[in-house]
Amino acid sequence: MFRSSVLGIFALLVSPLSLSAQQWAEKMFSDTNYNFGNVARSAKVEHRFIVKNIYKEDAHIASVRSSCGCTSPRIEKDSLKTYEQGAIVAAFNTNTFTGQHGATVTVTFDKPFYAEVRLRVDGYIRTDVVLDPSQIAFGSVDEGAGAEKTIKINYSGRGDWKISDVKVGSPFLSATAKEISRFGGHVVYELAVKMNPDAPAGYVRDQVLLVTNDRNAVELPVMVEGVVVSDLTVSPSSLMLGILQPLQSVTKQIVVRGKKPFRIVKVECDDPAFSFKTSDEAKTMHLIPVTYQADSNPGKISRKIRIETDLSGKQAELTVYGQVISPLADN
């Protein structure tokens, strides 16, 4: 019975005999170490350790703790079904700490088995560069509208200090840094970051890198956050069917919202195993039952569902995940 239970947990990966009590949990993390590098005082500095449940059993994160007050961890999502993804967010406390610091973040799982995973963050918090405010925060931006935000970069130290360049990784963001004042060893820059009107709907989590003439700390990151709000939104963004037996049927529900009343014109998927129920009524929120009828063949489920509306051709899309498995015989 024990062997059968363990196989039920680890069958999606490898033989349970090759995994320790800690390894099964560690394998859910995309990374376990992160170095913030050099960061400005008062800057918002975070790293998201992505955790994805790759097993058949539900996983539950019971707690998270840090070895140092320089880092505050939090759990984005404590319960994860098969293929669901969450994150452990480690925030560097740049307001209350300076200099070189590091922390071990311990993540405790109590389901499907007890395990602890240790994550590591390190970084150097400068005292000579201060951001005001702590990040570029766009807040909510209507899709197609674009936006611009500015912050001040205050430096105290060398009289010849300067920002020579600004690096932006996202094609939907642009940034410039302009010197505002310089007196003795005190220099002030204004950083302006624009979000392009063609930025897609969804959360924006990125950073801008300030390139300076410091020899030992050339680049400084500035966090950029916001959310582009579409005229049409669908939730959840990913639909989890879970673990199914052959020929089993399951029904889930998706919610489609608009800023004004609209009709659902069509819901489609290239897999005939999916069926949908829609209403012809125009309203700002539609509840759409999604039914999946599994066949007799085991395998993973990964499909796209497309929703067409009468809102000037506006469409919504989401991905469906699941797995059909063969029952395991007790040994």
Sequence and secondary structure as in RCSB ss.txt:
>XXXX:A:sequence
MFRSSVLGIFALLVSPLSLSAQQWAEKMFSDTNYNFGNVARSAKVEHRFIVKNIYKEDAHIASVRSSCGCTSPRI
EKDSLKTYEQGAIVAAFNTNTFTGQHGATVTVTFDKPFYAEVRLRVDGYIRTDVVLDPSQIAFGSVDEGAGAEKT
IKINYSGRGDWKISDVKVGSPFLSATAKEISRFGGHVVYELAVKMNPDAPAGYVRDQVLLVTNDRNAVELPVMVE
GVVVSDLTVSPSSLMLGILQPLQSVTKQIVVRGKKPFRIVKVECDDPAFSFKTSDEAKTMHLIPVTYQADSNPGK
ISRKIRIETDLSGKQAELTVYGQVISPLADN
>XXXX:A:secstr
 HHHHHHHHHTTSS GGG  TTHHHHTTBS SEEEEEEEEET  EEEEEEEE  SSS EEEEEEEESSTTEEEEE
S SEE TT EEEEEEEE TTT  EEEEEEEEEEEEESS EEEEEEEEEEEEEEEEEESSSEEEEEEETTT EEEE
EEEEEES TT  EEEEEE  TTEEEEEEEEEEETTEEEEEEEEEE TT  SEEEEEEEEEEES SS  EEEEEEE
EEEE SEEEESSEEEEEEE TT EEEEEEEEEEEEEE EEEEE S TTEEE    S EEEEEEEEEEE  SS EE
EEEEEEEEESSTT EEEEEEEEEE       
